[in-house]
Every structure is written in structure tokens, then in C-alpha cells.
Amino acid sequence: MGGSAKPRRPKAAPAALRVRGAVRKKEKKDLDGLFGCLMFLGIGGGIVLMALGTMLWGDDAWRWAARNWPGGAYAFAVCLGVAAPLLVALFLRALDGVGRKTWKTRPAHALGWTVLAVLSVASLLAFLSLAFDAMDSGKRKHRSVNPSWVFAHYPWLWAVGIASTLASAVVLVWTLVILTRRADAAKA
């Protein structure tokens, strides 16, 4: 025998379950706020470290490279330009290895990827402080100060660094595209 044409309403969840779900949502919002604050502090700290790195050891590193690096400061700038896209790729790969599920299932693995990501970002900050020091011509808004040592002795060093960065980024992307196509062809 068929029943009524009107379907029955499902039973309401007990009050304890409804409250528990609200508490979980509130905890998730608190963690999102904490993550946002940590990201803001990390970015601010990175900017401060870049400025301090430029002031404290930027010119000293370039003087050392001009005297001791094979090929001088220009070869050092090329090496930095090649290293920058590789560090960005390493950082992105490290971020790919760290996830919420990885922390739960394999915490040691996730910790290793996190350390690698932090080290690659620290290296990128050092690279950026050296790059900004090479571009410091001394002409700032509404005032003129002395240029950095590297800009005074090697005024086109920044252009060499940017050109090598762009060239190595193009080669890196091209290599990744070729490897991806080969992997797709091997699957098919």
C-alpha cells in the first residue's frame, strides 16, 4: 500500500550536534585569521630583512665578488640571475609538497618541505637585496644621496642580472614544457 503523496520531513539533528558544528566553524575562522596575521608579519619581516641586508652587507658582497669571483662582479650577477628562477621553482615545488593532508599523514615529510620552502625564500630575499643594491643610483624622491658602491663602479650590472634572470626563466619554462610533453606522451 502506497503512502501519502507528501514525503515526510527528516528528523531534526539533536541540539548538541548543531552546536558542535557552529563551534567548528568558529575555530576554523579563528585559524584563518591567525594564518592571515602570520602571513602579514612574514611579508613585513621579509621587507625589513631585505632593507637590512642591503644596508649591512650589500656593497660588501659586491666588493667581494668583484675581487674574488671568477669573472668579477658581472659573472657574479649572471650566476645570481640564473639562480633566481631556480629558487622560485624550488619554492613552488616545496609549497606543492606541503599540504593539510601531508601534515596529518606524513609530518616529517611535510616538515622537510616546509624547511626547504623557508630556505628558498630566505635565499630569494638575499638575492633581492643584492639586486636592489645594484640598482641604487642614489637618486631617490626629492633628494640625492650617494649611489651604492656597486652602482658607482658597475653602472650596468643590474641590466646583466635582469637579462640573465629572464634568460634562465625562459630556459626553465621551456624545459618544464618539454618534460611535461614527454611525460604525457609516455602515458598515452
C-alpha positions as CSV (number, residue, x, y, z in Angstrom):
1,M,0.0,0.0,0.0
2,G,1.3,3.4,-1.0
3,G,1.6,6.1,1.4
4,S,0.8,9.7,1.4
5,A,1.8,11.8,-1.6
6,K,3.5,14.2,0.8
7,P,7.0,13.0,1.8
8,R,7.9,13.0,5.5
9,R,10.2,15.6,6.9
10,P,13.6,14.2,8.1
11,K,14.2,14.3,11.8
12,A,16.0,17.4,13.1
13,A,19.5,16.9,14.4
14,P,19.9,16.9,18.1
15,A,20.8,20.3,19.7
16,A,24.3,19.0,20.7
17,L,25.2,18.3,17.0
18,R,24.1,21.7,15.8
19,V,26.2,23.5,18.5
20,R,29.3,21.4,17.7
21,G,29.1,22.3,14.1
22,A,29.0,26.0,15.0
23,V,32.0,25.6,17.3
24,R,34.0,24.0,14.5
25,K,33.2,26.9,12.1
26,K,34.3,29.4,14.7
27,E,37.5,27.5,15.3
28,K,38.2,27.5,11.5
29,K,37.6,31.2,11.3
30,D,40.0,31.8,14.2
31,L,42.7,29.7,12.5
32,D,42.2,31.6,9.2
33,G,42.7,34.9,11.0
34,L,45.8,33.6,12.7
35,F,47.2,32.4,9.3
36,G,46.5,35.8,7.8
37,C,48.3,37.6,10.6
38,L,51.3,35.3,10.3
39,M,51.4,35.9,6.6
40,F,51.3,39.7,7.1
41,L,54.0,39.5,9.7
42,G,56.1,37.3,7.5
43,I,55.9,39.6,4.5
44,G,56.7,42.6,6.7
45,G,59.6,40.8,8.2
46,G,60.9,39.9,4.7
47,I,60.8,43.5,3.6
48,V,62.7,44.6,6.7
49,L,65.3,41.9,6.2
50,M,65.8,42.9,2.6
51,A,66.4,46.5,3.7
52,L,68.8,45.5,6.4
53,G,70.6,43.1,4.1
54,T,71.1,45.9,1.5
55,M,72.3,48.3,4.2
56,L,74.6,45.9,6.1
57,W,76.2,43.6,3.5
58,G,75.1,44.6,0.0
59,D,78.1,46.6,-1.0
60,D,80.5,44.2,0.8
61,A,79.1,41.2,-1.1
62,W,79.6,43.1,-4.4
63,R,83.1,44.2,-3.5
64,W,84.0,40.6,-2.6
65,A,82.5,39.4,-5.9
66,A,84.4,42.0,-7.9
67,R,87.7,40.9,-6.3
68,N,87.4,37.1,-5.8
69,W,84.7,35.8,-8.1
70,P,86.0,34.3,-11.4
71,G,84.9,36.8,-14.0
72,G,84.3,39.5,-11.4
73,A,81.1,41.2,-10.5
74,Y,79.5,40.7,-13.9
75,A,79.9,36.9,-13.7
76,F,78.5,37.0,-10.1
77,A,75.5,38.9,-11.4
78,V,75.0,36.2,-14.1
79,C,75.1,33.5,-11.5
80,L,72.6,35.3,-9.3
81,G,70.4,35.8,-12.4
82,V,70.5,32.1,-13.2
83,A,69.8,31.1,-9.5
84,A,66.8,33.3,-9.0
85,P,64.3,31.4,-11.2
86,L,65.6,28.1,-9.9
87,L,65.0,29.3,-6.3
88,V,61.4,30.3,-7.3
89,A,60.8,26.9,-8.9
90,L,62.2,25.2,-5.8
91,F,59.9,27.3,-3.5
92,L,56.9,26.4,-5.6
93,R,57.8,22.7,-5.6
94,A,58.2,22.9,-1.8
95,L,54.8,24.5,-1.4
96,D,53.4,21.7,-3.6
97,G,54.8,19.1,-1.2
98,V,53.2,20.7,1.9
99,G,49.5,20.4,2.4
100,R,47.0,19.9,5.1
101,K,46.8,16.2,4.3
102,T,50.5,15.8,4.2
103,W,50.8,17.3,7.7
104,K,48.3,14.7,9.0
105,T,49.7,11.6,7.3
106,R,53.4,12.3,7.0
107,P,54.5,15.1,9.3
108,A,58.3,14.6,8.9
109,H,57.9,14.8,5.1
110,A,55.9,18.0,5.4
111,L,58.4,19.5,7.8
112,G,61.2,18.8,5.4
113,W,59.3,20.6,2.5
114,T,58.5,23.5,4.9
115,V,62.2,23.9,5.8
116,L,63.1,23.8,2.1
117,A,60.4,26.5,1.3
118,V,61.7,28.8,4.1
119,L,65.3,28.4,3.0
120,S,64.5,29.1,-0.6
121,V,62.5,32.3,0.4
122,A,65.5,33.4,2.6
123,S,67.8,32.9,-0.4
124,L,65.4,34.9,-2.6
125,L,65.4,37.7,-0.1
126,A,69.2,37.8,-0.1
127,F,69.1,37.8,-4.0
128,L,66.6,40.7,-4.0
129,S,68.7,42.8,-1.5
130,L,71.7,42.3,-3.8
131,A,69.7,43.2,-6.8
132,F,68.3,46.4,-5.2
133,D,71.8,47.4,-4.1
134,A,73.0,47.0,-7.7
135,M,70.2,49.4,-8.9
136,D,70.7,52.0,-6.2
137,S,71.8,55.1,-8.2
138,G,71.4,57.4,-5.3
139,K,68.5,59.3,-6.9
140,R,65.5,59.0,-4.7
141,K,62.4,61.0,-4.4
142,H,63.1,64.7,-3.8
143,R,66.7,64.1,-2.6
144,S,70.0,63.0,-3.9
145,V,72.3,60.6,-1.9
146,N,75.5,58.9,-2.8
147,P,75.0,55.8,-5.1
148,S,75.9,52.4,-3.8
149,W,79.4,51.2,-4.4
150,V,78.4,48.7,-7.0
151,F,76.4,51.2,-9.0
152,A,79.2,53.7,-8.9
153,H,81.8,51.1,-10.3
154,Y,79.5,48.9,-12.4
155,P,76.5,51.0,-13.5
156,W,75.1,48.4,-15.9
157,L,75.4,45.4,-13.6
158,W,71.7,45.4,-12.9
159,A,70.9,45.0,-16.6
160,V,73.2,42.0,-16.8
161,G,71.4,40.5,-13.8
162,I,68.0,41.1,-15.2
163,A,68.9,39.7,-18.6
164,S,70.3,36.5,-17.1
165,T,67.3,36.1,-14.9
166,L,64.9,36.4,-17.9
167,A,67.0,34.1,-20.0
168,S,67.2,31.4,-17.3
169,A,63.5,31.8,-16.6
170,V,62.7,31.2,-20.3
171,V,65.0,28.1,-20.4
172,L,63.4,26.8,-17.2
173,V,59.9,27.1,-18.5
174,W,60.9,25.6,-21.9
175,T,62.5,22.7,-20.1
176,L,59.4,22.1,-18.0
177,V,57.1,22.2,-21.1
178,I,59.3,19.7,-22.9
179,L,59.4,17.4,-19.8
180,T,55.6,17.6,-19.4
181,R,55.0,16.8,-23.1
182,R,57.3,13.8,-22.8
183,A,55.5,12.6,-19.7
184,D,52.1,12.9,-21.4
185,A,53.4,11.1,-24.5
186,A,54.7,8.3,-22.3
187,K,51.3,7.9,-20.6
188,A,49.4,7.7,-23.8
